[in-house]
Amino acid sequence: MLHVIVSQCLIVTGDWWALTDTTAVPGTIGAGVALGLEFLLIVVWRGYYMWQNRRRDKKALESGITKEEQERLGRELGEIDTTDMANPHFRYTM
């Protein structure tokens, strides 16, 4: 369908630019800004998860629990529908 429209426009006007709309510039800028904000949000989100993992690892090390025990406790709490924020043995994977 698009190739028919393009070919008809080129036949009628002989100009490719007749297909483009110069008012699309603000929309393109807006989409670029939204994409940049999305990228920034993803980087911040990853940083937050990494900080949470380090904080939880530090607390677990201070308590003297082994890595295997942490994983077991994390699984047990996960099986009873404990959220990631409430489960001190939960680790975010990257």
C-alpha positions in Angstrom: 0.0 0.0 0.0 2.8 2.4 0.9 4.7 1.8 -2.3 1.5 2.7 -4.3 1.1 6.0 -2.4 4.8 6.8 -2.9 4.8 6.0 -6.6 1.6 8.0 -7.1 3.0 11.0 -5.3 6.2 10.8 -7.3 4.2 10.6 -10.5 1.9 13.5 -9.6 4.5 15.8 -8.1 7.8 14.4 -9.1 9.1 15.3 -5.6 9.8 12.9 -2.8 9.6 15.8 -0.3 5.8 16.0 -1.0 5.5 12.9 1.1 7.2 14.4 4.1 5.6 16.7 6.6 7.8 19.3 8.1 5.5 19.5 11.1 6.8 16.1 12.2 9.9 17.7 13.7 8.4 18.4 17.2 7.1 14.9 17.3 10.6 13.5 16.4 12.2 15.7 19.1 9.6 14.6 21.6 10.2 10.9 20.8 13.9 11.4 21.1 13.5 13.1 24.5 11.2 10.3 25.7 13.8 7.7 24.5 16.6 9.5 26.4 14.5 9.7 29.6 13.7 6.0 29.3 17.4 5.2 29.0 18.2 7.3 32.0 15.4 5.7 34.0 16.7 2.2 33.1 20.3 3.2 34.2 18.9 4.6 37.5 16.8 1.6 38.1 19.7 -0.8 37.6 21.8 1.3 39.9 19.1 1.1 42.6 19.0 -2.7 42.3 22.8 -2.9 42.5 22.7 -0.8 45.6 20.0 -3.0 47.2 22.0 -6.1 46.4 25.2 -4.7 48.0 23.2 -3.5 51.1 21.6 -6.9 51.5 24.9 -8.7 51.0 26.5 -6.5 53.7 23.7 -7.2 56.2 23.9 -11.0 55.4 27.6 -11.0 55.9 27.2 -9.2 59.3 24.7 -11.8 60.4 27.0 -14.7 59.6 24.5 -16.6 57.3 26.2 -18.7 54.6 25.4 -18.1 51.0 23.5 -21.4 50.7 21.4 -20.6 53.8 20.6 -17.2 52.3 19.4 -18.8 49.1 17.3 -21.4 51.0 15.7 -18.7 53.2 15.1 -16.5 50.1 13.3 -19.4 48.3 11.2 -20.3 51.4 10.1 -16.7 51.8 9.4 -16.5 48.1 7.2 -19.6 48.2 4.9 -17.9 50.8 4.6 -14.8 48.5 6.9 -12.5 50.3 7.7 -9.5 48.1 11.2 -8.6 47.0 11.2 -5.6 49.3 10.1 -7.6 52.4 12.4 -10.5 51.7 15.9 -9.7 53.1 17.4 -12.7 51.3 16.1 -11.8 47.8 18.7 -10.7 45.3 18.0 -8.9 42.0 19.7 -10.6 39.0 21.5 -8.5 36.4 
